[in-house]
Amino acid sequence: RGWRVNRMGVNGLFGCLTADVVRIILLQLRGRDMVQLELVNRECADLAADDELWRGLVQRRWNVDGRASETMRRTKSTWRAVYANWDSVLRMPSSKFTGQRTAVFARAKEGDVAVWVSLKHTEDCRAERDGVRLRFVLQNLGSTAAFVQTNSCRLLLKSEARSKIRQLDVASNSLRCSTLLVQRQPGREGLADSSDLEAKPCAPVIKLETHAFAVLEVSFHLHSRRILHPEALERLSSISISIKRTTPVLCANLSSETGSASKPSQESALVHRNTTIHAAFEEQRIWEHFERLPGDFWVFVERAF
């Protein structure tokens, strides 16, 4: 607890631990936790100032290899500055299906869960027989586990497009999360095992620990099967999904064995909270990712914004 940290300091907390063990403990923290830690005392501030530790935090949060880029070397930027910059622009974590240059058509952050929506494009930028496939990226940025309710995915259409899109469940505009492409839990040093990249059928509930992320694939069908992807995306307003989180809270217990009033004690209770995240499609950026070539041929272009 915070008051014990202030009284004991670093020597009292970590004095009997090796530097490697202390590093492993601190790597479980988030960036905001590190900022709070450095306010405790001078020893904690020295720990939070270690740029190698911030490199590890960047690895865990965004699933990158931690090698300094040419831009970092040229500007002599620190890993702490990189963390702050990527956090401010809500950069998505990297994987085989996601990354800095992935075209994002919708994004949102509700509480401590971030969402990005990208597209599985085809060679000619037209819908396939099984419809238009969207990739739903979710990352838990909170300190407790989040549970993604994959059956709660909903697609909100623009009013003029409702008659043109055929849903699996027209009444509720529900989508089926058919495939789990990625589920990565951060390892001790940041990068997760490559075995987590195997696609598999999507479970009804997916558990995400702190900084863990998942990539789900959803699809919707149109009456005009060969429609261009940007034309299909223009008809979408937003996409949503429900997240359940269990948070321990302290509560006062005034009862005693004899039934008489006694000194209040603190007990822990679990509170369940459900949150629905809505990600609106960014219509002004849809066509920026598609380029028309001679012969009325279209190609998909991934650009980072």
C-alpha positions as CSV (number, residue, x, y, z in Angstrom):
1,R,0.0,0.0,0.0
2,G,1.1,3.6,-0.7
3,W,1.6,4.6,3.0
4,R,4.0,1.6,3.5
5,V,6.0,2.6,0.4
6,N,6.5,6.1,1.7
7,R,7.6,4.9,5.1
8,M,9.8,2.0,4.0
9,G,11.4,3.4,0.9
10,V,13.3,1.4,-1.7
11,N,15.7,-0.3,0.7
12,G,12.8,-1.6,2.8
13,L,10.9,-2.8,-0.3
14,F,13.7,-4.2,-2.5
15,G,16.7,-4.3,-0.2
16,C,16.8,-8.1,0.0
17,L,16.2,-8.6,-3.8
18,T,18.7,-8.8,-6.6
19,A,18.7,-6.1,-9.4
20,D,17.2,-8.7,-11.8
21,V,14.3,-9.5,-9.6
22,V,13.6,-5.8,-9.0
23,R,13.6,-5.2,-12.8
24,I,11.1,-8.1,-13.3
25,I,8.8,-6.6,-10.7
26,L,9.0,-3.1,-12.1
27,L,8.3,-4.4,-15.6
28,Q,4.9,-5.4,-14.5
29,L,4.0,-1.7,-14.0
30,R,2.4,0.7,-16.5
31,G,3.9,4.0,-17.5
32,R,1.5,5.9,-15.2
33,D,2.6,3.6,-12.3
34,M,6.2,4.4,-12.9
35,V,5.4,8.2,-12.7
36,Q,3.7,7.6,-9.4
37,L,6.7,5.5,-8.2
38,E,9.2,8.2,-8.8
39,L,7.3,10.6,-6.5
40,V,7.8,8.3,-3.5
41,N,11.4,9.3,-2.6
42,R,14.8,9.7,-4.2
43,E,15.6,6.0,-4.4
44,C,12.3,5.4,-6.3
45,A,13.0,8.3,-8.5
46,D,16.4,6.8,-9.4
47,L,14.7,3.5,-10.3
48,A,12.1,5.3,-12.5
49,A,14.8,7.3,-14.3
50,D,16.5,4.1,-15.7
51,D,15.9,4.3,-19.4
52,E,16.7,0.6,-19.9
53,L,13.6,0.0,-17.7
54,W,11.5,2.2,-19.9
55,R,12.8,0.3,-23.0
56,G,11.4,-2.9,-21.4
57,L,8.1,-1.1,-20.7
58,V,7.9,-0.1,-24.4
59,Q,8.6,-3.7,-25.4
60,R,5.8,-5.0,-23.1
61,R,3.2,-2.4,-24.1
62,W,3.7,-2.4,-27.9
63,N,5.3,-5.8,-28.5
64,V,8.3,-4.4,-30.3
65,D,11.9,-5.7,-30.2
66,G,13.3,-2.7,-28.4
67,R,15.9,-1.7,-31.0
68,A,16.6,2.0,-31.3
69,S,15.4,3.4,-34.6
70,E,17.4,5.7,-36.8
71,T,15.2,8.6,-35.7
72,M,15.9,7.9,-32.0
73,R,19.6,7.8,-32.6
74,R,19.5,11.0,-34.7
75,T,17.4,13.0,-32.1
76,K,19.0,11.3,-29.1
77,S,15.5,10.6,-27.8
78,T,15.0,8.5,-24.6
79,W,12.8,5.4,-24.3
80,R,10.7,7.3,-21.8
81,A,10.0,9.9,-24.4
82,V,9.1,7.2,-26.9
83,Y,6.7,5.7,-24.4
84,A,5.0,9.1,-23.8
85,N,4.7,9.8,-27.5
86,W,3.3,6.4,-28.5
87,D,0.9,6.6,-25.6
88,S,-0.4,10.0,-26.6
89,V,-1.1,9.0,-30.2
90,L,-2.7,5.7,-29.0
91,R,-0.4,3.5,-31.1
92,M,-1.5,-0.1,-31.6
93,P,0.7,-3.0,-30.5
94,S,2.7,-4.8,-33.2
95,S,2.1,-8.4,-34.5
96,K,1.9,-10.2,-37.7
97,F,-1.4,-8.5,-38.4
98,T,-0.9,-5.2,-36.7
99,G,1.7,-2.4,-36.5
100,Q,2.6,1.2,-37.0
101,R,1.7,1.2,-40.7
102,T,-1.5,-0.8,-40.4
103,A,-4.4,1.2,-41.8
104,V,-6.8,2.0,-39.0
105,F,-10.4,2.9,-39.9
106,A,-11.8,3.2,-36.4
107,R,-10.3,3.6,-33.0
108,A,-11.4,4.3,-29.4
109,K,-10.3,4.1,-25.8
110,E,-12.8,3.5,-23.0
111,G,-11.4,3.4,-19.5
112,D,-8.4,1.2,-19.7
113,V,-9.2,-0.7,-22.9
114,A,-8.1,0.4,-26.4
115,V,-9.6,-0.7,-29.7
116,W,-8.4,-0.4,-33.3
117,V,-10.3,-1.6,-36.4
118,S,-8.4,-2.5,-39.6
119,L,-9.3,-4.3,-42.8
120,K,-8.2,-7.6,-44.3
121,H,-7.8,-6.3,-47.8
122,T,-8.0,-8.3,-51.1
123,E,-5.7,-7.9,-54.1
124,D,-8.4,-6.0,-56.1
125,C,-9.9,-4.2,-53.1
126,R,-13.3,-5.8,-53.5
127,A,-15.4,-7.9,-51.2
128,E,-14.8,-11.6,-51.2
129,R,-17.4,-14.3,-51.3
130,D,-17.6,-14.5,-47.5
131,G,-18.0,-10.8,-47.2
132,V,-15.8,-7.9,-45.9
133,R,-13.4,-8.9,-43.2
134,L,-12.6,-6.5,-40.4
135,R,-9.8,-7.0,-37.9
136,F,-10.7,-6.0,-34.3
137,V,-7.6,-5.2,-32.1
138,L,-8.2,-4.9,-28.4
139,Q,-5.6,-4.2,-25.7
140,N,-5.9,-4.1,-22.0
141,L,-4.2,-1.1,-20.5
142,G,-5.5,-1.5,-17.0
143,S,-4.0,-3.0,-13.9
144,T,-6.5,-5.9,-13.6
145,A,-7.6,-8.5,-16.2
146,A,-10.2,-7.6,-18.8
147,F,-12.6,-10.2,-20.3
148,V,-13.7,-9.6,-23.9
149,Q,-17.2,-10.8,-24.6
150,T,-16.8,-11.8,-28.3
151,N,-20.5,-12.5,-28.8
152,S,-21.4,-8.9,-28.0
153,C,-19.8,-7.4,-31.1
154,R,-22.3,-5.0,-32.8
155,L,-22.1,-3.0,-36.0
156,L,-24.0,0.3,-36.4
157,L,-24.8,1.2,-39.9
158,K,-25.6,4.6,-41.4
159,S,-29.3,5.0,-41.9
160,E,-29.1,5.1,-45.7
161,A,-27.1,1.8,-45.8
162,R,-29.3,-0.4,-43.6
163,S,-31.2,-1.9,-46.6
164,K,-27.9,-2.7,-48.4
165,I,-26.1,-4.8,-45.8
166,R,-27.2,-8.3,-44.9
167,Q,-26.4,-9.2,-41.2
168,L,-26.3,-12.5,-39.5
169,D,-28.8,-10.9,-37.0
170,V,-30.5,-8.0,-38.7
171,A,-32.4,-7.0,-35.5
172,S,-29.4,-6.4,-33.4
173,N,-26.7,-5.8,-36.1
174,S,-24.6,-8.5,-34.4
175,L,-21.4,-9.8,-35.9
176,R,-19.7,-13.1,-35.3
177,C,-16.1,-13.0,-34.2
178,S,-15.1,-16.1,-36.1
179,T,-11.4,-16.2,-35.7
180,L,-8.8,-15.3,-33.1
181,L,-5.7,-14.4,-35.1
182,V,-3.5,-13.2,-32.2
183,Q,-3.7,-13.4,-28.4
184,R,-0.5,-12.2,-26.8
185,Q,0.3,-12.1,-23.1
186,P,3.4,-10.0,-22.4
187,G,6.4,-12.2,-21.3
188,R,8.7,-11.4,-18.5
189,E,11.0,-9.3,-20.8
190,G,8.3,-8.0,-23.1
191,L,7.9,-10.1,-26.3
192,A,5.5,-13.0,-26.2
193,D,6.1,-16.4,-27.7
194,S,5.6,-16.7,-31.5
195,S,3.3,-19.7,-30.8
196,D,0.6,-17.2,-29.8
197,L,0.2,-16.2,-33.5
198,E,-1.6,-19.3,-34.5
199,A,-5.2,-18.5,-35.7
200,K,-7.9,-20.5,-34.0
201,P,-11.7,-20.4,-33.5
202,C,-12.8,-17.5,-31.3
203,A,-14.0,-18.4,-27.8
204,P,-17.0,-16.6,-26.3
205,V,-14.7,-14.9,-23.7
206,I,-11.1,-13.9,-24.0
207,K,-9.1,-13.0,-21.0
208,L,-6.5,-10.2,-21.4
209,E,-4.0,-9.4,-18.6
210,T,-2.3,-6.1,-18.3
211,H,-0.8,-5.0,-21.7
212,A,-2.1,-8.2,-23.4
213,F,-3.8,-7.8,-26.7
214,A,-5.9,-9.9,-29.1
215,V,-6.8,-9.6,-32.8
216,L,-10.2,-10.8,-33.8
217,E,-11.6,-11.2,-37.2
218,V,-15.2,-10.4,-38.0
219,S,-17.1,-10.2,-41.3
220,F,-20.3,-8.8,-42.7
221,H,-22.0,-9.6,-46.0
222,L,-23.4,-7.3,-48.7
223,H,-26.0,-7.9,-51.4
224,S,-23.4,-6.5,-53.9
225,R,-20.7,-9.0,-53.3
226,R,-18.0,-7.4,-55.6
227,I,-18.4,-3.9,-54.0
228,L,-15.2,-2.0,-53.4
229,H,-13.9,-2.1,-49.8
230,P,-14.0,1.7,-49.4
231,E,-17.6,1.9,-50.5
232,A,-18.5,-0.8,-48.0
233,L,-16.6,1.0,-45.2
234,E,-18.4,4.3,-46.0
235,R,-21.7,2.6,-45.0
236,L,-20.5,1.9,-41.5
237,S,-21.0,4.2,-38.6
238,S,-19.4,2.4,-35.6
239,I,-18.5,-0.9,-34.2
240,S,-18.8,-1.9,-30.5
241,I,-17.9,-4.7,-28.1
242,S,-18.4,-5.4,-24.4
243,I,-15.6,-5.8,-21.8
244,K,-16.0,-7.2,-18.3
245,R,-13.6,-6.3,-15.6
246,T,-13.3,-7.6,-12.0
247,T,-11.8,-5.1,-9.7
248,P,-10.9,-5.7,-6.0
249,V,-12.0,-2.8,-3.7
250,L,-11.7,-2.2,0.0
251,C,-14.8,-2.0,2.1
252,A,-15.3,-1.4,5.8
253,N,-16.7,-4.2,8.0
254,L,-18.5,-3.0,11.1
255,S,-19.8,-6.3,12.3
256,S,-18.3,-8.4,15.1
257,E,-18.7,-12.0,16.4
258,T,-20.8,-10.7,19.3
259,G,-23.0,-8.5,17.1
260,S,-21.9,-5.3,18.9
261,A,-20.2,-2.4,17.2
262,S,-16.4,-2.8,17.0
263,K,-13.5,-1.1,15.4
264,P,-14.0,-1.0,11.6
265,S,-11.8,-3.4,9.6
266,Q,-11.0,-3.4,5.9
267,E,-11.9,-6.3,3.7
268,S,-11.5,-6.9,0.0
269,A,-14.5,-7.4,-2.2
270,L,-14.7,-8.0,-6.0
271,V,-16.7,-5.6,-8.1
272,H,-17.8,-6.6,-11.6
273,R,-18.1,-3.8,-14.2
274,N,-19.2,-4.1,-17.8
275,T,-18.2,-1.5,-20.3
276,T,-19.2,-1.2,-23.9
277,I,-16.6,0.3,-26.2
278,H,-17.8,2.2,-29.3
279,A,-15.3,2.9,-32.1
280,A,-16.5,5.3,-34.8
281,F,-15.3,4.9,-38.3
282,E,-13.2,7.8,-39.6
283,E,-14.9,8.4,-42.9
284,Q,-12.5,11.2,-44.0
285,R,-9.5,8.7,-44.0
286,I,-11.1,5.8,-45.7
287,W,-10.2,6.7,-49.3
288,E,-6.7,7.8,-48.4
289,H,-5.8,4.1,-48.2
290,F,-7.0,3.2,-51.7
291,E,-5.4,4.2,-55.0
292,R,-7.0,4.0,-58.4
293,L,-4.8,2.7,-61.3
294,P,-5.4,2.9,-65.0
295,G,-8.0,0.3,-66.2
296,D,-10.2,1.0,-63.2
297,F,-8.0,-1.2,-61.0
298,W,-7.7,-0.4,-57.3
299,V,-4.8,-1.1,-54.9
300,F,-4.6,-0.9,-51.1
301,V,-2.0,1.4,-49.6
302,E,-1.0,1.3,-45.9
303,R,-0.1,4.7,-44.6
304,A,0.8,5.7,-41.1
305,F,-1.0,8.8,-39.7
